[in-house]
């Protein structure tokens, strides 16, 4: 029996590694469907594999990093014949999400994204901070092997960095949301969700493809989604808008018509970044406020029950463990299982 268990462990780990690699590669193929050329280098406005990698490390643990490296290798092999410099690309694509996961765990990040500090940690530590590694190594390699002139380093670096950042801001929350889903919405909420989806499908293409530059029309939708459905609504709305805007930008249509490639990249990345930040942080604030109100209401109810028992001359009932304690125990357990700090 012990031998069977010992055999299952490496087999399960191999399956997990291949699954992470397959998801990474599939996300890479999706990201490569839409490309922009900046200073002669081809970049993607959104690079979903970084979001997949960070989510996998947070959900499965740090020991799944070989799957990220393997997926990155498959992605490179599908584009070009690799040389010795491919090791630098693999290093950057693996080190950036691993660093992001380490920083998030050190900051006490919770995958439920139900606190403002979780949203801020994901934005500033995982996205804006850790993705500097992959962008610097990738753009620096292009300069060192003479594939890119030195004067073009910063535009390409910026496009590379923002693409990785957008992958973390949009894809990672979505995957964490799917992993933590517990129960479906009530029937009444499905009606409102359907109405929101219908309005978004009508307004977003109009705002993006309009020549009057009406991109601001998507923000009321983001606010509506965050207020009523928190992270689930705001992230899905942001994902839809980012996809539609990216398609329009790469085709030079609507709000992105008659612009140079640099102007298209800057406008698209600024819009996607501002929208993703709004969706993520607003939903985190609303969720935290709702949890706080629920905790206050529960405390008041418990106080009323204690007073009723004391008035009747009875001992107060034992208090059940709080959700915060359970979350802390779960986080400690995950840290012990994965060996993370």
Secondary structure, 3 states (H helix, E strand, C coil): CHHHHHHHHHHHHHHHHHHHHHHHHHHHHHHCCCCEEECCEEECCCCHHHHHHHHHHHHHCHHHHHHHHHHHHHHHHCCCCCCCCHHHHHHHHHHHHHHHHHHHHHCCCCCCCCCHHHHHHHHHHHHHHCHHHHHHHHHHHHHHCCCCCHHHHHHHHHHHHHHHHHHHHHHHHHHHHHHHCCCCCCHHHHHHHHHHHHHHHHHHHHHHHCCCCCHHHHHHHHHHHHHHHHHHHHHHHHHHHHHHHHHHHHHCCHHHCCCCHHHHHHHHHHHHHHHHHHHHHHHHHHHHHHHHHHHHHHHHHHHHHHHHHHHCCCCCCCCCCCHHHHHHHHHHHHHHHHCCC
